[in-house]
Amino acid sequence: MTIASDLIRGHTDTIILARLMGEDNYGYEINKSIQQKTDGKYELKEATLYTAFRRLEGAGCISSYWGDEQTGARRRYYKITDKGRDTYATLIEEWASAKSMIDKLIEAQDISLERKG
């Protein structure tokens, strides 16, 4: 079973900020961690990922810098800012509220389905 992209699309910023909460990272590695955490069921398209980086950087939620060339290919690393941490906390609160509401709506639907079955 794959995860419907439409369900996740609106949470791209939250997912990226979550990946940056622990350490600075670069695009490929962030996407790889998303794939690993979802057992290969979800990955961000490269265009989506880098558009989100630009949007988050423009909003002051992340900053970027070039990594050391001596470790291989020169990579642009992303770092969460204090504003990004605050934004992440807000987005998580919004997610919890939305999830709670959706759970209630789905639960009500499940009860009616059980009666039909």
N, CA and C atoms as a LAMMPS dump frame, in Angstrom:
ITEM: TIMESTEP
0
ITEM: NUMBER OF ATOMS
351
ITEM: BOX BOUNDS ff ff ff
-5.0000000000000000e+02 5.0000000000000000e+02
-5.0000000000000000e+02 5.0000000000000000e+02
-5.0000000000000000e+02 5.0000000000000000e+02
ITEM: ATOMS id mol type element x y z
1 1 1 N 0.838 -1.177 0
2 1 2 C 0 0 0
3 1 3 C 0.887 1.246 0
4 2 1 N 0.634 2.143 -0.908
5 2 2 C 1.388 3.391 -0.944
6 2 3 C 0.564 4.495 -0.295
7 3 1 N 1.259 5.497 0.171
8 3 2 C 0.599 6.623 0.823
9 3 3 C 0.148 7.603 -0.247
10 4 1 N -1.103 8.005 -0.197
11 4 2 C -1.624 8.948 -1.177
12 4 3 C -0.913 10.286 -1.027
13 5 1 N -0.307 10.737 -2.1
14 5 2 C 0.434 11.997 -2.075
15 5 3 C -0.442 13.162 -1.661
16 6 1 N -1.704 13.139 -2.046
17 6 2 C -2.61 14.232 -1.684
18 6 3 C -2.759 14.372 -0.177
19 7 1 N -2.662 13.271 0.55
20 7 2 C -2.787 13.322 2
21 7 3 C -1.577 13.988 2.647
22 8 1 N -0.449 13.902 2.009
23 8 2 C 0.805 14.379 2.598
24 8 3 C 1.243 15.726 2.032
25 9 1 N 0.847 16.033 0.833
26 9 2 C 1.339 17.223 0.124
27 9 3 C 1.301 18.487 0.964
28 10 1 N 0.24 18.722 1.701
29 10 2 C 0.118 19.923 2.507
30 10 3 C 1.013 19.946 3.734
31 11 1 N 1.733 18.86 3.967
32 11 2 C 2.577 18.751 5.157
33 11 3 C 4.063 18.646 4.815
34 12 1 N 4.405 18.991 3.583
35 12 2 C 5.794 18.915 3.135
36 12 3 C 6.713 19.751 4.013
37 13 1 N 6.303 20.977 4.328
38 13 2 C 7.15 21.84 5.155
39 13 3 C 7.375 21.221 6.527
40 14 1 N 6.316 20.682 7.118
41 14 2 C 6.424 20.055 8.433
42 14 3 C 7.382 18.871 8.388
43 15 1 N 7.282 18.074 7.353
44 15 2 C 8.14 16.896 7.207
45 15 3 C 9.603 17.32 7.076
46 16 1 N 9.867 18.328 6.27
47 16 2 C 11.246 18.8 6.082
48 16 3 C 11.784 19.397 7.382
49 17 1 N 10.989 20.226 8.031
50 17 2 C 11.436 20.81 9.298
51 17 3 C 11.708 19.721 10.338
52 18 1 N 10.886 18.694 10.363
53 18 2 C 11.099 17.579 11.296
54 18 3 C 12.436 16.906 11.034
55 19 1 N 12.776 16.734 9.769
56 19 2 C 14.043 16.094 9.413
57 19 3 C 15.242 16.962 9.802
58 20 1 N 15.024 18.269 9.898
59 20 2 C 16.118 19.18 10.239
60 20 3 C 16.189 19.483 11.738
61 21 1 N 15.238 19.02 12.51
62 21 2 C 15.246 19.305 13.947
63 21 3 C 16.481 18.713 14.632
64 22 1 N 16.937 17.58 14.178
65 22 2 C 18.061 16.919 14.827
66 22 3 C 19.418 17.378 14.346
67 23 1 N 19.517 17.632 13.049
68 23 2 C 20.815 18.011 12.489
69 23 3 C 20.641 18.647 11.126
70 24 1 N 21.652 19.408 10.724
71 24 2 C 21.673 19.98 9.376
72 24 3 C 21.752 18.827 8.387
73 25 1 N 21.206 19.042 7.207
74 25 2 C 21.246 17.971 6.217
75 25 3 C 21.069 18.537 4.824
76 26 1 N 21.258 17.696 3.813
77 26 2 C 21.111 18.099 2.424
78 26 3 C 19.971 17.321 1.786
79 27 1 N 19.513 17.811 0.65
80 27 2 C 18.307 17.309 0.02
81 27 3 C 18.219 15.812 -0.173
82 28 1 N 19.237 15.221 -0.778
83 28 2 C 19.194 13.786 -1.053
84 28 3 C 19.051 12.991 0.239
85 29 1 N 19.79 13.374 1.251
86 29 2 C 19.767 12.644 2.516
87 29 3 C 18.424 12.812 3.232
88 30 1 N 17.835 13.986 3.133
89 30 2 C 16.517 14.215 3.729
90 30 3 C 15.485 13.319 3.046
91 31 1 N 15.515 13.284 1.72
92 31 2 C 14.56 12.452 0.993
93 31 3 C 14.792 10.973 1.291
94 32 1 N 16.042 10.573 1.408
95 32 2 C 16.366 9.187 1.735
96 32 3 C 15.807 8.826 3.116
97 33 1 N 15.904 9.735 4.084
98 33 2 C 15.38 9.445 5.419
99 33 3 C 13.851 9.348 5.395
100 34 1 N 13.21 10.144 4.553
101 34 2 C 11.752 10.069 4.4
102 34 3 C 11.367 8.697 3.842
103 35 1 N 12.091 8.248 2.837
104 35 2 C 11.827 6.93 2.258
105 35 3 C 12.034 5.831 3.299
106 36 1 N 13.101 5.938 4.076
107 36 2 C 13.373 4.916 5.1
108 36 3 C 12.307 4.899 6.175
109 37 1 N 11.904 6.083 6.654
110 37 2 C 10.896 6.159 7.717
111 37 3 C 9.541 5.626 7.255
112 38 1 N 9.276 5.672 5.949
113 38 2 C 7.994 5.191 5.428
114 38 3 C 8.131 3.819 4.767
115 39 1 N 9.229 3.146 5.029
116 39 2 C 9.486 1.823 4.433
117 39 3 C 9.348 1.848 2.913
118 40 1 N 9.821 2.941 2.316
119 40 2 C 9.811 3.06 0.864
120 40 3 C 8.461 3.41 0.26
121 41 1 N 7.476 3.731 1.078
122 41 2 C 6.134 4.008 0.565
123 41 3 C 5.937 5.456 0.147
124 42 1 N 6.861 6.33 0.541
125 42 2 C 6.711 7.736 0.191
126 42 3 C 8.07 8.377 -0.019
127 43 1 N 8.128 9.216 -1.013
128 43 2 C 9.301 10.048 -1.23
129 43 3 C 8.836 11.349 -1.856
130 44 1 N 9.572 12.395 -1.574
131 44 2 C 9.255 13.679 -2.182
132 44 3 C 9.894 13.749 -3.558
133 45 1 N 9.179 14.297 -4.509
134 45 2 C 9.78 14.534 -5.816
135 45 3 C 10.83 15.62 -5.639
136 46 1 N 11.884 15.523 -6.411
137 46 2 C 12.991 16.475 -6.283
138 46 3 C 12.514 17.918 -6.437
139 47 1 N 11.652 18.165 -7.414
140 47 2 C 11.15 19.526 -7.633
141 47 3 C 10.367 20.012 -6.416
142 48 1 N 9.569 19.146 -5.819
143 48 2 C 8.799 19.502 -4.625
144 48 3 C 9.727 19.819 -3.468
145 49 1 N 10.739 18.999 -3.292
146 49 2 C 11.689 19.172 -2.195
147 49 3 C 12.417 20.514 -2.293
148 50 1 N 12.953 20.813 -3.468
149 50 2 C 13.742 22.036 -3.61
150 50 3 C 12.859 23.291 -3.656
151 51 1 N 11.628 23.165 -4.122
152 51 2 C 10.685 24.278 -4.04
153 51 3 C 10.378 24.566 -2.573
154 52 1 N 10.202 23.521 -1.785
155 52 2 C 9.933 23.698 -0.35
156 52 3 C 11.146 24.325 0.343
157 53 1 N 12.354 23.905 -0.029
158 53 2 C 13.559 24.522 0.548
159 53 3 C 13.576 26.025 0.276
160 54 1 N 13.29 26.416 -0.952
161 54 2 C 13.285 27.85 -1.298
162 54 3 C 12.213 28.603 -0.506
163 55 1 N 11.032 27.989 -0.398
164 55 2 C 9.934 28.617 0.329
165 55 3 C 10.294 28.765 1.817
166 56 1 N 10.828 27.709 2.417
167 56 2 C 11.191 27.744 3.833
168 56 3 C 12.34 28.714 4.1
169 57 1 N 13.281 28.774 3.172
170 57 2 C 14.399 29.7 3.336
171 57 3 C 13.907 31.143 3.191
172 58 1 N 13.035 31.379 2.233
173 58 2 C 12.467 32.709 2.037
174 58 3 C 11.66 33.182 3.237
175 59 1 N 11.047 32.239 3.938
176 59 2 C 10.249 32.572 5.12
177 59 3 C 11.106 32.691 6.38
178 60 1 N 12.393 32.396 6.252
179 60 2 C 13.288 32.491 7.403
180 60 3 C 13.256 31.282 8.32
181 61 1 N 12.661 30.186 7.857
182 61 2 C 12.555 28.972 8.675
183 61 3 C 13.806 28.1 8.604
184 62 1 N 14.522 28.216 7.505
185 62 2 C 15.778 27.474 7.352
186 62 3 C 16.812 28.409 6.727
187 63 1 N 18.053 28.032 6.868
188 63 2 C 19.133 28.715 6.163
189 63 3 C 19.951 27.632 5.473
190 64 1 N 20.76 28.037 4.517
191 64 2 C 21.553 27.043 3.787
192 64 3 C 23.008 27.49 3.71
193 65 1 N 23.85 26.523 3.51
194 65 2 C 25.284 26.784 3.355
195 65 3 C 25.894 25.635 2.559
196 66 1 N 27.031 25.903 1.961
197 66 2 C 27.724 24.886 1.18
198 66 3 C 28.6 24.047 2.102
199 67 1 N 28.524 22.726 1.919
200 67 2 C 29.329 21.804 2.712
201 67 3 C 30.758 21.74 2.21
202 68 1 N 31.555 20.989 2.899
203 68 2 C 32.964 20.807 2.595
204 68 3 C 33.137 19.937 1.353
205 69 1 N 33.869 20.438 0.391
206 69 2 C 34.093 19.686 -0.857
207 69 3 C 34.969 18.461 -0.639
208 70 1 N 35.735 18.436 0.426
209 70 2 C 36.671 17.333 0.657
210 70 3 C 35.97 16.024 1
211 71 1 N 34.7 16.083 1.371
212 71 2 C 33.96 14.862 1.705
213 71 3 C 33.243 14.281 0.492
214 72 1 N 33.547 14.781 -0.68
215 72 2 C 32.901 14.297 -1.901
216 72 3 C 32.306 15.468 -2.653
217 73 1 N 31.131 15.253 -3.232
218 73 2 C 30.472 16.305 -4
219 73 3 C 30.104 17.471 -3.087
220 74 1 N 30.198 18.661 -3.617
221 74 2 C 29.818 19.841 -2.845
222 74 3 C 28.296 19.855 -2.716
223 75 1 N 27.825 19.906 -1.47
224 75 2 C 26.391 19.83 -1.207
225 75 3 C 25.92 21.076 -0.481
226 76 1 N 24.689 21.459 -0.775
227 76 2 C 24.067 22.562 -0.043
228 76 3 C 23.339 21.951 1.151
229 77 1 N 23.742 22.363 2.319
230 77 2 C 23.132 21.895 3.553
231 77 3 C 22.092 22.892 4.022
232 78 1 N 21.092 22.367 4.712
233 78 2 C 20.019 23.186 5.245
234 78 3 C 20.007 23.05 6.761
235 79 1 N 19.752 24.173 7.423
236 79 2 C 19.755 24.238 8.882
237 79 3 C 18.474 24.927 9.324
238 80 1 N 17.805 24.367 10.32
239 80 2 C 16.596 24.989 10.84
240 80 3 C 16.987 26.194 11.703
241 81 1 N 16.207 27.247 11.611
242 81 2 C 16.44 28.461 12.389
243 81 3 C 15.509 28.46 13.605
244 82 1 N 15.68 29.433 14.48
245 82 2 C 14.764 29.562 15.619
246 82 3 C 13.333 29.768 15.132
247 83 1 N 13.176 30.583 14.096
248 83 2 C 11.836 30.784 13.521
249 83 3 C 11.299 29.463 12.976
250 84 1 N 12.164 28.657 12.367
251 84 2 C 11.762 27.352 11.851
252 84 3 C 11.307 26.416 12.959
253 85 1 N 11.987 26.458 14.099
254 85 2 C 11.575 25.639 15.254
255 85 3 C 10.2 26.074 15.759
256 86 1 N 9.976 27.383 15.815
257 86 2 C 8.666 27.894 16.231
258 86 3 C 7.588 27.494 15.227
259 87 1 N 7.916 27.615 13.941
260 87 2 C 6.975 27.233 12.879
261 87 3 C 6.657 25.75 12.965
262 88 1 N 7.674 24.937 13.19
263 88 2 C 7.486 23.494 13.326
264 88 3 C 6.525 23.186 14.473
265 89 1 N 6.73 23.831 15.621
266 89 2 C 5.847 23.603 16.774
267 89 3 C 4.407 23.963 16.43
268 90 1 N 4.215 25.075 15.735
269 90 2 C 2.875 25.499 15.328
270 90 3 C 2.255 24.497 14.362
271 91 1 N 3.042 24.054 13.39
272 91 2 C 2.535 23.087 12.408
273 91 3 C 2.168 21.759 13.063
274 92 1 N 2.932 21.342 14.048
275 92 2 C 2.627 20.093 14.756
276 92 3 C 1.317 20.242 15.541
277 93 1 N 1.116 21.398 16.171
278 93 2 C -0.144 21.642 16.879
279 93 3 C -1.32 21.616 15.904
280 94 1 N -1.146 22.25 14.742
281 94 2 C -2.204 22.248 13.726
282 94 3 C -2.482 20.832 13.242
283 95 1 N -1.421 20.045 13.049
284 95 2 C -1.581 18.658 12.601
285 95 3 C -2.356 17.854 13.645
286 96 1 N -2.001 17.995 14.914
287 96 2 C -2.673 17.247 15.971
288 96 3 C -4.157 17.603 16.021
289 97 1 N -4.466 18.879 15.861
290 97 2 C -5.861 19.318 15.862
291 97 3 C -6.615 18.739 14.669
292 98 1 N -6.011 18.83 13.487
293 98 2 C -6.653 18.301 12.278
294 98 3 C -6.808 16.787 12.366
295 99 1 N -5.791 16.099 12.857
296 99 2 C -5.844 14.646 12.987
297 99 3 C -6.966 14.232 13.934
298 100 1 N -7.081 14.952 15.051
299 100 2 C -8.134 14.652 16.011
300 100 3 C -9.515 14.801 15.366
301 101 1 N -9.695 15.887 14.612
302 101 2 C -10.97 16.122 13.953
303 101 3 C -11.255 15.039 12.904
304 102 1 N -10.259 14.713 12.11
305 102 2 C -10.445 13.695 11.069
306 102 3 C -10.709 12.333 11.705
307 103 1 N -9.986 12.006 12.78
308 103 2 C -10.231 10.741 13.481
309 103 3 C -11.684 10.641 13.94
310 104 1 N -12.215 11.745 14.46
311 104 2 C -13.611 11.741 14.914
312 104 3 C -14.561 11.543 13.739
313 105 1 N -14.267 12.203 12.625
314 105 2 C -15.131 12.067 11.453
315 105 3 C -15.069 10.663 10.868
316 106 1 N -13.903 10.093 10.838
317 106 2 C -13.747 8.732 10.316
318 106 3 C -14.382 7.727 11.264
319 107 1 N -14.195 7.912 12.552
320 107 2 C -14.779 7.021 13.544
321 107 3 C -16.296 6.983 13.389
322 108 1 N -16.911 8.128 13.193
323 108 2 C -18.353 8.171 12.996
324 108 3 C -18.741 7.395 11.741
325 109 1 N -17.936 7.519 10.69
326 109 2 C -18.196 6.778 9.45
327 109 3 C -18.024 5.272 9.681
328 110 1 N -17.015 4.873 10.434
329 110 2 C -16.79 3.456 10.713
330 110 3 C -17.983 2.836 11.434
331 111 1 N -18.58 3.572 12.352
332 111 2 C -19.718 3.046 13.1
333 111 3 C -20.89 2.769 12.154
334 112 1 N -21.164 3.678 11.224
335 112 2 C -22.273 3.468 10.283
336 112 3 C -21.971 2.315 9.336
337 113 1 N -20.699 2.121 8.985
338 113 2 C -20.339 1.005 8.121
339 113 3 C -20.527 -0.326 8.829
340 114 1 N -20.219 -0.376 10.114
341 114 2 C -20.373 -1.596 10.885
342 114 3 C -21.854 -2.003 10.939
343 115 1 N -22.733 -1.056 11.046
344 115 2 C -24.169 -1.349 11.125
345 115 3 C -24.704 -1.889 9.808
346 116 1 N -24.09 -1.432 8.681
347 116 2 C -24.547 -1.914 7.381
348 116 3 C -24.058 -3.319 7.12
349 117 1 N -22.89 -3.639 7.69
350 117 2 C -22.248 -4.915 7.418
351 117 3 C -22.78 -5.973 8.242
